[in-house]
Amino acid sequence: MNMQQQPRHETKRLLHQVALRCVGFFAVVLFWIAPVVAQAAVSVSGPITTNTVWSVAQAPYTGTADVAIQSGAVLTIEPGVLVQFNLGTNLTVSAGSLVARGTQLAPIVLTSSTDVTGGTPAPGNWGSLRFLDGTNDAGTILEYVQVKYGSGITLQAASPALNYLNITNNSGAAIAMDLRSSPVGSGNRATGNAINGVEVPAGDVVGTTSWKLLGIPYVLASGTISVGASPSVGALNPNTIQQGETLDVTLTGTRLDGVESVTFD
């Protein structure tokens, strides 16, 4: 009788041990799953007037209204940080610095708040990344940053360092700059934008500037760029002429040295 019952008791003990091990296994699985639960986005808006860090530990961030770096402050964005902007919102460097140095494996992403699983992001969903005249050029650098589904990057008398940017699906030019800006950098890419280049306006280059941004082309959409102030005509005498007629005319204005002929459209 004892010889018949011994295997049954041994089987129960083994089953009990297996059950305990299964419980321990699921506890370990739950322990490792818990830390990866997504956390709520941190809302950001308004002026930044003191040095601030947007950390990967607190990410993602949502720009609910315009964010402006002012009063000489420095905004540092850590590698791997995701920032999503609501419709029409901008990130502007008004007077200060932006340091956004991602890595190839952990890029910084600036995109639309609709750029989520199941969302329908589109060009122009948010505003621009803007650098104004008060930008601390020497202290501003972006590396391995993705700029998506907005209106691109704007430079106004600002010359930041831009390296390995990936600018995609924006409603405007990848980068739009005035003739007082001298951005530098390399390894940049632009695809799916209204203009896959650095758009420059027609006008006069009257100061010292340099175009050293590599990876995407500079684009003059229309008109003429003059190095130095363009000639200006104040008056033409006589101011009428018959078709086929040849006559001497007197031009008055500024910067007209060397003019030898006048052509009428």
C-alpha positions in Angstrom: 0.0 0.0 0.0 2.8 2.4 0.9 4.7 1.5 -2.3 1.6 2.5 -4.3 1.0 5.8 -2.5 4.7 7.1 -2.6 4.6 8.1 -6.3 1.4 10.0 -5.7 2.8 12.1 -2.8 6.0 12.7 -4.9 3.8 13.9 -7.8 1.9 16.3 -5.6 5.1 17.8 -4.3 6.5 18.3 -7.8 3.3 19.9 -8.9 3.5 22.3 -5.9 7.1 23.2 -6.8 6.1 23.9 -10.4 3.2 26.1 -9.3 5.5 28.1 -7.0 8.1 28.5 -9.8 5.3 29.7 -12.2 4.2 32.3 -9.7 7.8 33.5 -9.3 8.2 33.7 -13.1 5.1 35.9 -13.6 6.3 38.1 -10.7 9.6 38.7 -12.5 7.8 39.4 -15.8 5.5 42.0 -14.1 8.5 43.5 -12.4 10.2 44.1 -15.8 7.0 45.3 -17.6 6.1 47.9 -15.0 8.9 50.4 -15.8 8.1 50.7 -19.5 4.5 51.9 -19.0 4.2 55.2 -21.0 4.0 58.3 -19.0 1.9 61.4 -19.7 3.4 64.2 -21.8 4.8 67.3 -20.0 3.1 70.4 -21.3 5.4 73.4 -22.2 4.5 76.9 -23.2 5.4 80.6 -22.7 8.7 82.3 -22.1 11.8 80.5 -20.9 13.9 83.0 -18.9 16.2 80.7 -16.9 18.4 77.8 -18.0 16.1 74.9 -18.6 16.6 71.2 -19.5 14.1 69.0 -21.3 15.2 65.6 -20.2 14.6 62.2 -21.6 13.4 61.0 -18.2 10.5 63.5 -18.4 9.8 63.1 -22.1 7.6 63.3 -24.1 6.9 67.1 -24.1 3.9 68.8 -25.7 4.0 72.4 -26.9 0.6 73.7 -26.1 1.4 77.3 -27.0 4.4 79.2 -28.3 7.6 78.6 -26.5 10.2 81.5 -26.5 13.7 81.4 -25.2 14.4 84.9 -23.7 16.6 86.9 -21.4 19.8 85.0 -22.4 18.5 81.7 -21.1 19.7 78.3 -22.4 17.3 75.6 -23.3 19.0 72.2 -23.4 17.2 69.2 -25.0 18.7 65.8 -24.2 19.3 63.0 -26.7 16.2 60.9 -27.4 13.7 63.6 -26.3 10.4 63.7 -28.3 8.7 67.2 -28.5 5.2 67.4 -30.1 3.7 70.7 -30.9 0.0 71.6 -31.2 -1.4 73.4 -34.2 0.2 76.8 -35.0 2.7 76.7 -32.1 6.4 77.7 -32.5 9.7 77.2 -30.7 11.5 80.5 -30.9 15.0 81.6 -29.8 14.4 85.3 -29.2 17.3 86.1 -26.9 19.4 83.1 -25.8 20.6 79.7 -26.8 19.3 76.4 -27.9 21.5 73.3 -27.3 19.8 70.2 -28.9 22.5 67.6 -29.3 21.0 64.2 -30.1 22.9 61.2 -31.4 22.6 58.9 -34.3 21.0 56.3 -32.2 19.0 58.7 -30.0 17.9 61.7 -32.2 15.8 64.5 -30.9 12.4 64.7 -32.6 10.4 67.9 -33.1 7.1 67.0 -34.7 3.3 67.4 -34.7 1.1 66.3 -31.8 -0.8 64.3 -34.4 2.4 62.3 -35.2 1.3 59.3 -33.1 0.2 55.8 -33.7 -3.2 56.0 -35.6 -2.7 59.8 -36.2 -2.7 61.6 -39.5 0.2 64.1 -39.4 0.5 66.5 -42.3 2.8 69.3 -43.3 2.1 72.5 -41.5 0.5 70.9 -38.4 2.6 73.1 -36.2 4.7 76.3 -36.7 8.4 76.8 -37.1 11.6 76.4 -35.2 12.7 80.0 -35.3 16.0 81.7 -34.6 15.8 85.5 -34.3 18.4 88.3 -34.2 18.9 87.8 -30.4 20.1 84.2 -30.9 23.5 83.5 -29.2 25.1 82.1 -32.3 28.2 80.8 -30.5 26.1 78.9 -27.9 23.5 77.5 -30.2 24.0 74.1 -31.8 21.7 71.4 -33.1 22.9 67.9 -34.0 20.9 64.8 -35.0 17.5 66.6 -34.8 14.5 65.6 -36.8 12.1 68.4 -37.7 8.8 67.0 -39.1 5.3 68.1 -40.1 5.7 71.8 -39.3 6.6 74.8 -41.3 10.4 74.3 -41.3 13.2 76.3 -39.7 13.5 80.1 -40.0 16.6 82.2 -39.5 16.4 85.9 -39.1 19.9 87.5 -38.6 20.9 84.3 -36.9 23.8 81.9 -37.5 23.4 78.7 -35.5 25.4 75.5 -36.1 23.2 72.8 -37.7 24.6 69.3 -38.1 23.0 66.1 -39.2 19.5 67.6 -39.3 16.7 65.5 -41.0 14.0 68.0 -42.1 11.0 66.2 -43.6 7.4 66.9 -44.6 7.2 70.6 -43.8 4.8 73.0 -45.5 7.5 75.6 -46.3 11.1 75.4 -47.2 13.2 73.1 -45.1 15.1 76.2 -44.0 14.2 79.8 -44.8 16.8 82.5 -44.0 17.4 86.2 -44.7 20.5 87.7 -46.2 22.0 88.5 -42.8 22.2 84.9 -41.6 25.3 82.7 -41.9 24.4 79.2 -40.7 27.1 76.5 -40.6 27.0 72.8 -40.4 27.2 69.5 -42.4 25.4 66.2 -42.9 21.9 67.8 -43.3 19.1 66.2 -45.3 15.7 67.5 -46.5 12.9 65.5 -48.1 9.2 65.9 -48.6 9.2 69.7 -47.9 7.7 72.4 -50.1 11.3 73.4 -50.9 14.0 70.9 -50.1 16.7 73.5 -49.6 17.7 76.7 -47.9 15.4 79.4 -49.3 17.0 82.8 -49.6 15.2 86.0 -50.7 16.0 88.4 -53.4 17.8 91.5 -52.1 21.1 93.1 -51.3 23.9 91.5 -49.2 25.4 94.6 -47.5 27.2 92.9 -44.6 29.6 90.1 -44.2 27.9 86.8 -44.5 28.9 83.2 -45.4 26.9 80.3 -46.7 28.5 77.2 -45.2 25.6 74.9 -44.5 26.2 71.6 -46.2 24.0 68.7 -47.3 21.1 70.7 -48.8 21.2 73.3 -51.5 20.6 77.1 -51.3 17.6 78.1 -53.4 16.7 81.5 -54.8 13.1 81.2 -55.7 12.9 84.4 -57.7 14.5 87.7 -58.3 18.2 88.7 -57.9 20.7 88.8 -55.1 23.1 91.7 -55.2 26.4 91.6 -53.4 26.5 95.2 -52.2 23.7 97.7 -52.5 21.8 97.6 -55.8 21.7 100.6 -58.1 18.7 102.9 -57.6 17.2 105.1 -60.3 15.7 108.3 -59.0 14.6 109.9 -62.3 14.8 109.4 -66.0 14.7 112.4 -68.4 13.0 112.3 -70.8 10.6 109.8 -69.4 8.8 109.0 -72.6 10.0 107.5 -75.8 8.4 106.4 -79.1 8.9 102.8 -80.3 12.0 102.6 -82.5 13.3 106.0 -81.4 16.9 106.5 -80.3 17.8 109.4 -78.0 20.1 110.4 -75.2 18.6 110.1 -71.7 19.7 111.5 -68.3 19.6 109.1 -65.3 19.8 110.4 -61.7 20.1 108.1 -58.8 22.7 106.3 -56.7 25.3 103.6 -57.5 25.0 104.2 -61.3 28.7 104.3 -62.1 29.4 102.4 -65.3 25.9 102.5 -66.7 26.1 102.9 -70.5 22.7 102.1 -71.8 19.1 101.8 -70.9 16.7 99.0 -72.0 13.0 99.3 -71.9 10.7 96.3 -71.6 
